[in-house]
Amino acid sequence: MEDNRTDKKILFKGLKTLAFALLSLFMGPILLSFAFSKPDDKLYIPLLVVGCAISAMAVIMLFKGIKTIMSSMFKKK
């Protein structure tokens, strides 16, 4: 009989990914709000690009972290 247990190394890797995703989920919209508050500033385009990139990265990292956690719990060895 196989013993399906949670792989703790992979679980912590997924939790670390989710922690970075949580930080990015806050940092991306903050940068976007800074960019939209001053559209005449010279840093408008760079802040807009960086804010969009961080927001997209946060969503990708969120799905990747959840997938990693699920694979650590339910993947058979």
PyMOL Python script that loads the backbone (N, CA, C, O; Angstrom):
from pymol import cmd

cmd.read_pdbstr("""\
ATOM      1  N   MET A   1       0.840  -1.177   0.000  1.00  0.00           N
ATOM      2  CA  MET A   1       0.000   0.000   0.000  1.00  0.00           C
ATOM      3  C   MET A   1       0.887   1.243   0.000  1.00  0.00           C
ATOM      4  O   MET A   1       1.805   1.373   0.810  1.00  0.00           O
ATOM      5  N   GLU A   2       0.594   2.136  -0.913  1.00  0.00           N
ATOM      6  CA  GLU A   2       1.382   3.366  -1.004  1.00  0.00           C
ATOM      7  C   GLU A   2       0.917   4.364   0.042  1.00  0.00           C
ATOM      8  O   GLU A   2      -0.274   4.490   0.331  1.00  0.00           O
ATOM      9  N   ASP A   3       1.876   5.059   0.592  1.00  0.00           N
ATOM     10  CA  ASP A   3       1.574   6.072   1.597  1.00  0.00           C
ATOM     11  C   ASP A   3       1.730   7.447   0.944  1.00  0.00           C
ATOM     12  O   ASP A   3       2.846   7.921   0.735  1.00  0.00           O
ATOM     13  N   ASN A   4       0.606   8.077   0.627  1.00  0.00           N
ATOM     14  CA  ASN A   4       0.646   9.395  -0.010  1.00  0.00           C
ATOM     15  C   ASN A   4       0.716  10.463   1.069  1.00  0.00           C
ATOM     16  O   ASN A   4      -0.260  10.721   1.773  1.00  0.00           O
ATOM     17  N   ARG A   5       1.871  11.069   1.185  1.00  0.00           N
ATOM     18  CA  ARG A   5       2.064  12.121   2.168  1.00  0.00           C
ATOM     19  C   ARG A   5       2.433  13.404   1.449  1.00  0.00           C
ATOM     20  O   ARG A   5       2.870  13.395   0.299  1.00  0.00           O
ATOM     21  N   THR A   6       2.246  14.501   2.156  1.00  0.00           N
ATOM     22  CA  THR A   6       2.591  15.805   1.605  1.00  0.00           C
ATOM     23  C   THR A   6       4.104  15.969   1.605  1.00  0.00           C
ATOM     24  O   THR A   6       4.771  15.754   2.617  1.00  0.00           O
ATOM     25  N   ASP A   7       4.630  16.354   0.447  1.00  0.00           N
ATOM     26  CA  ASP A   7       6.064  16.632   0.335  1.00  0.00           C
ATOM     27  C   ASP A   7       6.304  18.043   0.881  1.00  0.00           C
ATOM     28  O   ASP A   7       5.915  19.034   0.263  1.00  0.00           O
ATOM     29  N   LYS A   8       6.942  18.116   2.031  1.00  0.00           N
ATOM     30  CA  LYS A   8       7.070  19.405   2.733  1.00  0.00           C
ATOM     31  C   LYS A   8       7.973  20.385   2.015  1.00  0.00           C
ATOM     32  O   LYS A   8       7.742  21.592   2.092  1.00  0.00           O
ATOM     33  N   LYS A   9       8.999  19.910   1.316  1.00  0.00           N
ATOM     34  CA  LYS A   9       9.887  20.822   0.590  1.00  0.00           C
ATOM     35  C   LYS A   9       9.128  21.526  -0.529  1.00  0.00           C
ATOM     36  O   LYS A   9       9.265  22.734  -0.720  1.00  0.00           O
ATOM     37  N   ILE A  10       8.332  20.765  -1.260  1.00  0.00           N
ATOM     38  CA  ILE A  10       7.550  21.360  -2.351  1.00  0.00           C
ATOM     39  C   ILE A  10       6.455  22.255  -1.789  1.00  0.00           C
ATOM     40  O   ILE A  10       6.135  23.287  -2.379  1.00  0.00           O
ATOM     41  N   LEU A  11       5.877  21.870  -0.656  1.00  0.00           N
ATOM     42  CA  LEU A  11       4.838  22.697  -0.025  1.00  0.00           C
ATOM     43  C   LEU A  11       5.397  24.055   0.388  1.00  0.00           C
ATOM     44  O   LEU A  11       4.758  25.080   0.151  1.00  0.00           O
ATOM     45  N   PHE A  12       6.576  24.077   1.002  1.00  0.00           N
ATOM     46  CA  PHE A  12       7.170  25.350   1.417  1.00  0.00           C
ATOM     47  C   PHE A  12       7.592  26.194   0.218  1.00  0.00           C
ATOM     48  O   PHE A  12       7.553  27.423   0.273  1.00  0.00           O
ATOM     49  N   LYS A  13       7.995  25.530  -0.865  1.00  0.00           N
ATOM     50  CA  LYS A  13       8.310  26.261  -2.087  1.00  0.00           C
ATOM     51  C   LYS A  13       7.056  26.955  -2.634  1.00  0.00           C
ATOM     52  O   LYS A  13       7.122  28.100  -3.081  1.00  0.00           O
ATOM     53  N   GLY A  14       5.922  26.260  -2.596  1.00  0.00           N
ATOM     54  CA  GLY A  14       4.671  26.856  -3.035  1.00  0.00           C
ATOM     55  C   GLY A  14       4.211  27.983  -2.131  1.00  0.00           C
ATOM     56  O   GLY A  14       3.687  28.989  -2.610  1.00  0.00           O
ATOM     57  N   LEU A  15       4.401  27.827  -0.824  1.00  0.00           N
ATOM     58  CA  LEU A  15       4.024  28.889   0.112  1.00  0.00           C
ATOM     59  C   LEU A  15       4.905  30.121  -0.069  1.00  0.00           C
ATOM     60  O   LEU A  15       4.436  31.250   0.073  1.00  0.00           O
ATOM     61  N   LYS A  16       6.178  29.904  -0.382  1.00  0.00           N
ATOM     62  CA  LYS A  16       7.077  31.028  -0.634  1.00  0.00           C
ATOM     63  C   LYS A  16       6.661  31.767  -1.908  1.00  0.00           C
ATOM     64  O   LYS A  16       6.707  32.996  -1.965  1.00  0.00           O
ATOM     65  N   THR A  17       6.261  31.017  -2.911  1.00  0.00           N
ATOM     66  CA  THR A  17       5.780  31.631  -4.149  1.00  0.00           C
ATOM     67  C   THR A  17       4.514  32.446  -3.887  1.00  0.00           C
ATOM     68  O   THR A  17       4.354  33.539  -4.431  1.00  0.00           O
ATOM     69  N   LEU A  18       3.623  31.921  -3.064  1.00  0.00           N
ATOM     70  CA  LEU A  18       2.405  32.661  -2.722  1.00  0.00           C
ATOM     71  C   LEU A  18       2.711  33.919  -1.907  1.00  0.00           C
ATOM     72  O   LEU A  18       2.015  34.926  -2.038  1.00  0.00           O
ATOM     73  N   ALA A  19       3.737  33.866  -1.074  1.00  0.00           N
ATOM     74  CA  ALA A  19       4.105  35.058  -0.302  1.00  0.00           C
ATOM     75  C   ALA A  19       4.615  36.159  -1.230  1.00  0.00           C
ATOM     76  O   ALA A  19       4.261  37.325  -1.055  1.00  0.00           O
ATOM     77  N   PHE A  20       5.441  35.803  -2.215  1.00  0.00           N
ATOM     78  CA  PHE A  20       5.903  36.805  -3.180  1.00  0.00           C
ATOM     79  C   PHE A  20       4.753  37.317  -4.040  1.00  0.00           C
ATOM     80  O   PHE A  20       4.727  38.487  -4.421  1.00  0.00           O
ATOM     81  N   ALA A  21       3.805  36.437  -4.343  1.00  0.00           N
ATOM     82  CA  ALA A  21       2.631  36.861  -5.113  1.00  0.00           C
ATOM     83  C   ALA A  21       1.792  37.850  -4.305  1.00  0.00           C
ATOM     84  O   ALA A  21       1.249  38.803  -4.864  1.00  0.00           O
ATOM     85  N   LEU A  22       1.688  37.630  -3.011  1.00  0.00           N
ATOM     86  CA  LEU A  22       0.921  38.546  -2.164  1.00  0.00           C
ATOM     87  C   LEU A  22       1.572  39.922  -2.119  1.00  0.00           C
ATOM     88  O   LEU A  22       0.885  40.941  -2.186  1.00  0.00           O
ATOM     89  N   LEU A  23       2.900  39.949  -2.006  1.00  0.00           N
ATOM     90  CA  LEU A  23       3.598  41.236  -2.041  1.00  0.00           C
ATOM     91  C   LEU A  23       3.408  41.936  -3.383  1.00  0.00           C
ATOM     92  O   LEU A  23       3.209  43.149  -3.438  1.00  0.00           O
ATOM     93  N   SER A  24       3.469  41.167  -4.452  1.00  0.00           N
ATOM     94  CA  SER A  24       3.289  41.748  -5.785  1.00  0.00           C
ATOM     95  C   SER A  24       1.854  42.210  -6.013  1.00  0.00           C
ATOM     96  O   SER A  24       1.622  43.179  -6.735  1.00  0.00           O
ATOM     97  N   LEU A  25       0.894  41.526  -5.404  1.00  0.00           N
ATOM     98  CA  LEU A  25      -0.511  41.932  -5.539  1.00  0.00           C
ATOM     99  C   LEU A  25      -0.758  43.310  -4.927  1.00  0.00           C
ATOM    100  O   LEU A  25      -1.667  44.020  -5.356  1.00  0.00           O
ATOM    101  N   PHE A  26       0.025  43.688  -3.948  1.00  0.00           N
ATOM    102  CA  PHE A  26      -0.098  45.022  -3.375  1.00  0.00           C
ATOM    103  C   PHE A  26       0.784  46.041  -4.097  1.00  0.00           C
ATOM    104  O   PHE A  26       0.374  47.182  -4.309  1.00  0.00           O
ATOM    105  N   MET A  27       1.992  45.629  -4.473  1.00  0.00           N
ATOM    106  CA  MET A  27       2.945  46.569  -5.045  1.00  0.00           C
ATOM    107  C   MET A  27       2.551  47.021  -6.451  1.00  0.00           C
ATOM    108  O   MET A  27       2.753  48.187  -6.791  1.00  0.00           O
ATOM    109  N   GLY A  28       1.992  46.131  -7.279  1.00  0.00           N
ATOM    110  CA  GLY A  28       1.605  46.482  -8.638  1.00  0.00           C
ATOM    111  C   GLY A  28       0.539  47.574  -8.699  1.00  0.00           C
ATOM    112  O   GLY A  28       0.746  48.578  -9.381  1.00  0.00           O
ATOM    113  N   PRO A  29      -0.592  47.416  -8.014  1.00  0.00           N
ATOM    114  CA  PRO A  29      -1.600  48.477  -8.039  1.00  0.00           C
ATOM    115  C   PRO A  29      -1.147  49.783  -7.390  1.00  0.00           C
ATOM    116  O   PRO A  29      -1.608  50.854  -7.783  1.00  0.00           O
ATOM    117  N   ILE A  30      -0.262  49.714  -6.414  1.00  0.00           N
ATOM    118  CA  ILE A  30       0.259  50.952  -5.816  1.00  0.00           C
ATOM    119  C   ILE A  30       1.072  51.724  -6.850  1.00  0.00           C
ATOM    120  O   ILE A  30       0.930  52.940  -6.973  1.00  0.00           O
ATOM    121  N   LEU A  31       1.923  51.021  -7.592  1.00  0.00           N
ATOM    122  CA  LEU A  31       2.690  51.687  -8.640  1.00  0.00           C
ATOM    123  C   LEU A  31       1.780  52.232  -9.742  1.00  0.00           C
ATOM    124  O   LEU A  31       2.035  53.306 -10.286  1.00  0.00           O
ATOM    125  N   LEU A  32       0.731  51.500 -10.066  1.00  0.00           N
ATOM    126  CA  LEU A  32      -0.215  51.988 -11.076  1.00  0.00           C
ATOM    127  C   LEU A  32      -0.946  53.234 -10.603  1.00  0.00           C
ATOM    128  O   LEU A  32      -1.182  54.152 -11.389  1.00  0.00           O
ATOM    129  N   SER A  33      -1.306  53.274  -9.326  1.00  0.00           N
ATOM    130  CA  SER A  33      -1.994  54.469  -8.816  1.00  0.00           C
ATOM    131  C   SER A  33      -1.057  55.669  -8.777  1.00  0.00           C
ATOM    132  O   SER A  33      -1.490  56.798  -9.006  1.00  0.00           O
ATOM    133  N   PHE A  34       0.234  55.435  -8.486  1.00  0.00           N
ATOM    134  CA  PHE A  34       1.209  56.526  -8.567  1.00  0.00           C
ATOM    135  C   PHE A  34       1.323  57.048  -9.997  1.00  0.00           C
ATOM    136  O   PHE A  34       1.408  58.255 -10.225  1.00  0.00           O
ATOM    137  N   ALA A  35       1.323  56.129 -10.950  1.00  0.00           N
ATOM    138  CA  ALA A  35       1.444  56.536 -12.352  1.00  0.00           C
ATOM    139  C   ALA A  35       0.205  57.310 -12.799  1.00  0.00           C
ATOM    140  O   ALA A  35       0.333  58.328 -13.479  1.00  0.00           O
ATOM    141  N   PHE A  36      -0.978  56.851 -12.435  1.00  0.00           N
ATOM    142  CA  PHE A  36      -2.210  57.513 -12.875  1.00  0.00           C
ATOM    143  C   PHE A  36      -2.480  58.816 -12.139  1.00  0.00           C
ATOM    144  O   PHE A  36      -3.264  59.640 -12.609  1.00  0.00           O
ATOM    145  N   SER A  37      -1.842  59.011 -10.993  1.00  0.00           N
ATOM    146  CA  SER A  37      -2.084  60.253 -10.254  1.00  0.00           C
ATOM    147  C   SER A  37      -1.386  61.449 -10.894  1.00  0.00           C
ATOM    148  O   SER A  37      -1.837  62.585 -10.745  1.00  0.00           O
ATOM    149  N   LYS A  38      -0.290  61.197 -11.604  1.00  0.00           N
ATOM    150  CA  LYS A  38       0.447  62.288 -12.267  1.00  0.00           C
ATOM    151  C   LYS A  38       0.760  61.902 -13.713  1.00  0.00           C
ATOM    152  O   LYS A  38       1.885  61.506 -14.014  1.00  0.00           O
ATOM    153  N   PRO A  39      -0.222  62.012 -14.609  1.00  0.00           N
ATOM    154  CA  PRO A  39       0.046  61.606 -15.999  1.00  0.00           C
ATOM    155  C   PRO A  39       0.976  62.552 -16.756  1.00  0.00           C
ATOM    156  O   PRO A  39       1.477  62.183 -17.818  1.00  0.00           O
ATOM    157  N   ASP A  40       1.225  63.759 -16.245  1.00  0.00           N
ATOM    158  CA  ASP A  40       2.114  64.701 -16.921  1.00  0.00           C
ATOM    159  C   ASP A  40       3.572  64.537 -16.498  1.00  0.00           C
ATOM    160  O   ASP A  40       4.456  65.177 -17.068  1.00  0.00           O
ATOM    161  N   ASP A  41       3.828  63.698 -15.518  1.00  0.00           N
ATOM    162  CA  ASP A  41       5.189  63.505 -15.020  1.00  0.00           C
ATOM    163  C   ASP A  41       6.015  62.700 -16.021  1.00  0.00           C
ATOM    164  O   ASP A  41       5.467  61.942 -16.822  1.00  0.00           O
ATOM    165  N   LYS A  42       7.339  62.869 -15.969  1.00  0.00           N
ATOM    166  CA  LYS A  42       8.212  62.144 -16.900  1.00  0.00           C
ATOM    167  C   LYS A  42       8.316  60.657 -16.561  1.00  0.00           C
ATOM    168  O   LYS A  42       8.732  59.865 -17.407  1.00  0.00           O
ATOM    169  N   LEU A  43       7.949  60.268 -15.349  1.00  0.00           N
ATOM    170  CA  LEU A  43       7.993  58.861 -14.951  1.00  0.00           C
ATOM    171  C   LEU A  43       6.670  58.133 -15.181  1.00  0.00           C
ATOM    172  O   LEU A  43       6.489  57.018 -14.692  1.00  0.00           O
ATOM    173  N   TYR A  44       5.745  58.748 -15.919  1.00  0.00           N
ATOM    174  CA  TYR A  44       4.423  58.148 -16.136  1.00  0.00           C
ATOM    175  C   TYR A  44       4.530  56.810 -16.871  1.00  0.00           C
ATOM    176  O   TYR A  44       4.003  55.800 -16.403  1.00  0.00           O
ATOM    177  N   ILE A  45       5.200  56.802 -17.999  1.00  0.00           N
ATOM    178  CA  ILE A  45       5.293  55.580 -18.814  1.00  0.00           C
ATOM    179  C   ILE A  45       6.096  54.482 -18.105  1.00  0.00           C
ATOM    180  O   ILE A  45       5.654  53.334 -18.094  1.00  0.00           O
ATOM    181  N   PRO A  46       7.264  54.791 -17.511  1.00  0.00           N
ATOM    182  CA  PRO A  46       7.983  53.705 -16.817  1.00  0.00           C
ATOM    183  C   PRO A  46       7.196  53.120 -15.638  1.00  0.00           C
ATOM    184  O   PRO A  46       7.194  51.904 -15.444  1.00  0.00           O
ATOM    185  N   LEU A  47       6.533  53.965 -14.855  1.00  0.00           N
ATOM    186  CA  LEU A  47       5.738  53.450 -13.734  1.00  0.00           C
ATOM    187  C   LEU A  47       4.559  52.625 -14.234  1.00  0.00           C
ATOM    188  O   LEU A  47       4.198  51.616 -13.628  1.00  0.00           O
ATOM    189  N   LEU A  48       3.968  53.050 -15.325  1.00  0.00           N
ATOM    190  CA  LEU A  48       2.839  52.317 -15.889  1.00  0.00           C
ATOM    191  C   LEU A  48       3.276  50.937 -16.380  1.00  0.00           C
ATOM    192  O   LEU A  48       2.591  49.943 -16.140  1.00  0.00           O
ATOM    193  N   VAL A  49       4.393  50.881 -17.053  1.00  0.00           N
ATOM    194  CA  VAL A  49       4.898  49.606 -17.574  1.00  0.00           C
ATOM    195  C   VAL A  49       5.303  48.677 -16.425  1.00  0.00           C
ATOM    196  O   VAL A  49       4.968  47.492 -16.434  1.00  0.00           O
ATOM    197  N   VAL A  50       6.016  49.212 -15.448  1.00  0.00           N
ATOM    198  CA  VAL A  50       6.466  48.388 -14.317  1.00  0.00           C
ATOM    199  C   VAL A  50       5.269  47.920 -13.486  1.00  0.00           C
ATOM    200  O   VAL A  50       5.237  46.772 -13.043  1.00  0.00           O
ATOM    201  N   GLY A  51       4.291  48.794 -13.273  1.00  0.00           N
ATOM    202  CA  GLY A  51       3.099  48.415 -12.517  1.00  0.00           C
ATOM    203  C   GLY A  51       2.300  47.327 -13.202  1.00  0.00           C
ATOM    204  O   GLY A  51       1.814  46.406 -12.546  1.00  0.00           O
ATOM    205  N   CYS A  52       2.157  47.422 -14.517  1.00  0.00           N
ATOM    206  CA  CYS A  52       1.446  46.382 -15.266  1.00  0.00           C
ATOM    207  C   CYS A  52       2.219  45.067 -15.247  1.00  0.00           C
ATOM    208  O   CYS A  52       1.624  43.997 -15.118  1.00  0.00           O
ATOM    209  N   ALA A  53       3.523  45.142 -15.373  1.00  0.00           N
ATOM    210  CA  ALA A  53       4.336  43.923 -15.363  1.00  0.00           C
ATOM    211  C   ALA A  53       4.283  43.230 -13.999  1.00  0.00           C
ATOM    212  O   ALA A  53       4.175  42.006 -13.923  1.00  0.00           O
ATOM    213  N   ILE A  54       4.357  44.012 -12.934  1.00  0.00           N
ATOM    214  CA  ILE A  54       4.302  43.416 -11.588  1.00  0.00           C
ATOM    215  C   ILE A  54       2.920  42.833 -11.320  1.00  0.00           C
ATOM    216  O   ILE A  54       2.810  41.782 -10.689  1.00  0.00           O
ATOM    217  N   SER A  55       1.869  43.492 -11.786  1.00  0.00           N
ATOM    218  CA  SER A  55       0.520  42.964 -11.599  1.00  0.00           C
ATOM    219  C   SER A  55       0.333  41.655 -12.361  1.00  0.00           C
ATOM    220  O   SER A  55      -0.255  40.711 -11.833  1.00  0.00           O
ATOM    221  N   ALA A  56       0.821  41.590 -13.586  1.00  0.00           N
ATOM    222  CA  ALA A  56       0.724  40.350 -14.360  1.00  0.00           C
ATOM    223  C   ALA A  56       1.558  39.245 -13.723  1.00  0.00           C
ATOM    224  O   ALA A  56       1.136  38.089 -13.676  1.00  0.00           O
ATOM    225  N   MET A  57       2.745  39.604 -13.231  1.00  0.00           N
ATOM    226  CA  MET A  57       3.602  38.630 -12.575  1.00  0.00           C
ATOM    227  C   MET A  57       2.933  38.083 -11.302  1.00  0.00           C
ATOM    228  O   MET A  57       3.086  36.907 -10.973  1.00  0.00           O
ATOM    229  N   ALA A  58       2.203  38.937 -10.602  1.00  0.00           N
ATOM    230  CA  ALA A  58       1.531  38.499  -9.375  1.00  0.00           C
ATOM    231  C   ALA A  58       0.469  37.449  -9.673  1.00  0.00           C
ATOM    232  O   ALA A  58       0.339  36.470  -8.939  1.00  0.00           O
ATOM    233  N   VAL A  59      -0.284  37.648 -10.736  1.00  0.00           N
ATOM    234  CA  VAL A  59      -1.320  36.677 -11.093  1.00  0.00           C
ATOM    235  C   VAL A  59      -0.684  35.352 -11.520  1.00  0.00           C
ATOM    236  O   VAL A  59      -1.156  34.282 -11.136  1.00  0.00           O
ATOM    237  N   ILE A  60       0.380  35.427 -12.307  1.00  0.00           N
ATOM    238  CA  ILE A  60       1.064  34.203 -12.749  1.00  0.00           C
ATOM    239  C   ILE A  60       1.657  33.463 -11.549  1.00  0.00           C
ATOM    240  O   ILE A  60       1.547  32.240 -11.456  1.00  0.00           O
ATOM    241  N   MET A  61       2.283  34.203 -10.633  1.00  0.00           N
ATOM    242  CA  MET A  61       2.871  33.573  -9.448  1.00  0.00           C
ATOM    243  C   MET A  61       1.803  32.976  -8.539  1.00  0.00           C
ATOM    244  O   MET A  61       2.038  31.956  -7.891  1.00  0.00           O
ATOM    245  N   LEU A  62       0.638  33.603  -8.488  1.00  0.00           N
ATOM    246  CA  LEU A  62      -0.465  33.083  -7.678  1.00  0.00           C
ATOM    247  C   LEU A  62      -0.899  31.716  -8.187  1.00  0.00           C
ATOM    248  O   LEU A  62      -1.038  30.777  -7.403  1.00  0.00           O
ATOM    249  N   PHE A  63      -1.113  31.598  -9.499  1.00  0.00           N
ATOM    250  CA  PHE A  63      -1.504  30.306 -10.058  1.00  0.00           C
ATOM    251  C   PHE A  63      -0.390  29.277  -9.928  1.00  0.00           C
ATOM    252  O   PHE A  63      -0.656  28.107  -9.649  1.00  0.00           O
ATOM    253  N   LYS A  64       0.847  29.697 -10.126  1.00  0.00           N
ATOM    254  CA  LYS A  64       1.972  28.777 -10.012  1.00  0.00           C
ATOM    255  C   LYS A  64       2.127  28.262  -8.575  1.00  0.00           C
ATOM    256  O   LYS A  64       2.416  27.084  -8.364  1.00  0.00           O
ATOM    257  N   GLY A  65       1.935  29.148  -7.586  1.00  0.00           N
ATOM    258  CA  GLY A  65       2.034  28.734  -6.186  1.00  0.00           C
ATOM    259  C   GLY A  65       0.933  27.771  -5.789  1.00  0.00           C
ATOM    260  O   GLY A  65       1.182  26.801  -5.073  1.00  0.00           O
ATOM    261  N   ILE A  66      -0.287  28.030  -6.250  1.00  0.00           N
ATOM    262  CA  ILE A  66      -1.395  27.120  -5.936  1.00  0.00           C
ATOM    263  C   ILE A  66      -1.164  25.765  -6.599  1.00  0.00           C
ATOM    264  O   ILE A  66      -1.429  24.726  -5.995  1.00  0.00           O
ATOM    265  N   LYS A  67      -0.671  25.771  -7.841  1.00  0.00           N
ATOM    266  CA  LYS A  67      -0.389  24.514  -8.538  1.00  0.00           C
ATOM    267  C   LYS A  67       0.702  23.732  -7.822  1.00  0.00           C
ATOM    268  O   LYS A  67       0.615  22.509  -7.717  1.00  0.00           O
ATOM    269  N   THR A  68       1.726  24.418  -7.327  1.00  0.00           N
ATOM    270  CA  THR A  68       2.814  23.755  -6.611  1.00  0.00           C
ATOM    271  C   THR A  68       2.311  23.140  -5.313  1.00  0.00           C
ATOM    272  O   THR A  68       2.681  22.017  -4.970  1.00  0.00           O
ATOM    273  N   ILE A  69       1.474  23.866  -4.596  1.00  0.00           N
ATOM    274  CA  ILE A  69       0.933  23.334  -3.339  1.00  0.00           C
ATOM    275  C   ILE A  69       0.043  22.120  -3.597  1.00  0.00           C
ATOM    276  O   ILE A  69       0.114  21.128  -2.872  1.00  0.00           O
ATOM    277  N   MET A  70      -0.787  22.202  -4.623  1.00  0.00           N
ATOM    278  CA  MET A  70      -1.657  21.067  -4.946  1.00  0.00           C
ATOM    279  C   MET A  70      -0.848  19.843  -5.384  1.00  0.00           C
ATOM    280  O   MET A  70      -1.194  18.712  -5.042  1.00  0.00           O
ATOM    281  N   SER A  71       0.222  20.070  -6.136  1.00  0.00           N
ATOM    282  CA  SER A  71       1.044  18.925  -6.550  1.00  0.00           C
ATOM    283  C   SER A  71       1.791  18.323  -5.370  1.00  0.00           C
ATOM    284  O   SER A  71       2.050  17.120  -5.357  1.00  0.00           O
ATOM    285  N   SER A  72       2.144  19.138  -4.375  1.00  0.00           N
ATOM    286  CA  SER A  72       2.818  18.564  -3.204  1.00  0.00           C
ATOM    287  C   SER A  72       1.875  17.724  -2.357  1.00  0.00           C
ATOM    288  O   SER A  72       2.308  16.797  -1.672  1.00  0.00           O
ATOM    289  N   MET A  73       0.605  18.042  -2.403  1.00  0.00           N
ATOM    290  CA  MET A  73      -0.358  17.290  -1.588  1.00  0.00           C
ATOM    291  C   MET A  73      -0.903  16.048  -2.300  1.00  0.00           C
ATOM    292  O   MET A  73      -1.079  15.002  -1.676  1.00  0.00           O
ATOM    293  N   PHE A  74      -1.168  16.162  -3.597  1.00  0.00           N
ATOM    294  CA  PHE A  74      -1.916  15.106  -4.264  1.00  0.00           C
ATOM    295  C   PHE A  74      -1.146  14.294  -5.285  1.00  0.00           C
ATOM    296  O   PHE A  74      -1.711  13.362  -5.857  1.00  0.00           O
ATOM    297  N   LYS A  75       0.106  14.598  -5.541  1.00  0.00           N
ATOM    298  CA  LYS A  75       0.876  13.851  -6.525  1.00  0.00           C
ATOM    299  C   LYS A  75       1.343  12.526  -5.922  1.00  0.00           C
ATOM    300  O   LYS A  75       1.878  12.489  -4.814  1.00  0.00           O
ATOM    301  N   LYS A  76       1.136  11.463  -6.653  1.00  0.00           N
ATOM    302  CA  LYS A  76       1.590  10.145  -6.187  1.00  0.00           C
ATOM    303  C   LYS A  76       3.058   9.972  -6.507  1.00  0.00           C
ATOM    304  O   LYS A  76       3.545  10.475  -7.519  1.00  0.00           O
ATOM    305  N   LYS A  77       3.746   9.277  -5.666  1.00  0.00           N
ATOM    306  CA  LYS A  77       5.185   9.063  -5.837  1.00  0.00           C
ATOM    307  C   LYS A  77       5.405   7.762  -6.558  1.00  0.00           C
ATOM    308  O   LYS A  77       6.549   7.382  -6.809  1.00  0.00           O
TER     309      LYS A  77
END
""", "prot")
cmd.dss("prot")
cmd.show_as("cartoon", "prot")
cmd.util.cbc("prot")
cmd.orient("prot")
